[in-house]
């Protein structure tokens, strides 16, 4: 069943899901990425739009990876609360 779930995610999300030892580390990393976005100062919108787009796409992949990691840990019974 876990293999079937993994097929639903792109390669980047699967790599992110494997990256951390537990789901809490993944959330900590995501929060730090979101903090970075909140600190950006946009002076020249034209030059930064593409960079922001790429960063947001990375965040979306990170969220998908966390979702996959969470589902996998729940199914495997290894989610630590």
N, C-alpha and C positions, 0 to 999 in steps of 0.2 A: 504494500500500500504506500509506503514512503517513496518508493521509486516512481510510482504513478504520480504522486504529488510533485516530485522534483521535476518531472517532465514539463510541468505547467509554467516553469520559471526560466528566464533567460540565463545564459552562462554567467553573467556578472552577478545576478542575484544568488545563484547557487554558490559562487565563490565567496560572496559576503556571508552567506549562511554558515559556511565552514570556518570562517576566519576566527571567530571568538569561541572561547570555551563555554560560555553560557549566554543566555538571552540578555541578561542584565548588562554585560559588557557591550553588546551590540547597541542597546538603547543609550548607554553612556556615550558611545561614539557618535551616534546620531544626534544627540543633544549638543555635543561639541560642534558638529557641523552646522547645525541650525544657529547656534550662537555666533558662528563666524558670519553667516549670511546676515544676521541681524545687526552686525557691527559695520557692514559695508557702507561706505559713503559714496554716493554716485554723483560725481561732478560732470563727467562727460558721458552722457547716456549712450551715445552711438558706439563708443568703444567698449563699453562694459556689458552691453546687452547679451552678446554672444557668450561671454564668460559666465554670466549668470545663468543663461539657458543650460550650458553644459553642467554647471554645478547643480542646478535643480534636477537635471536628468540623473546625475549621480546619486542625489538624495532619494529619488524615486526608486532607483535600483537598490539602494541601501534598505529602504522600507520593505521592498519585496523580499530581500534577503532575510530581514528580521522576521517577516511573516512566515517564510519557509522554515527558518530555524525554529520558530515557535511551534509550528505544526509538527515538525519532526520530533522535537523534544516531548511534545504532548503524546504523540503516538508511540514513541519509544519508552515513555514513562520515566524520562530522565529530567523533567522540568523540576527545578528546585525552587521551592517557595520560601 
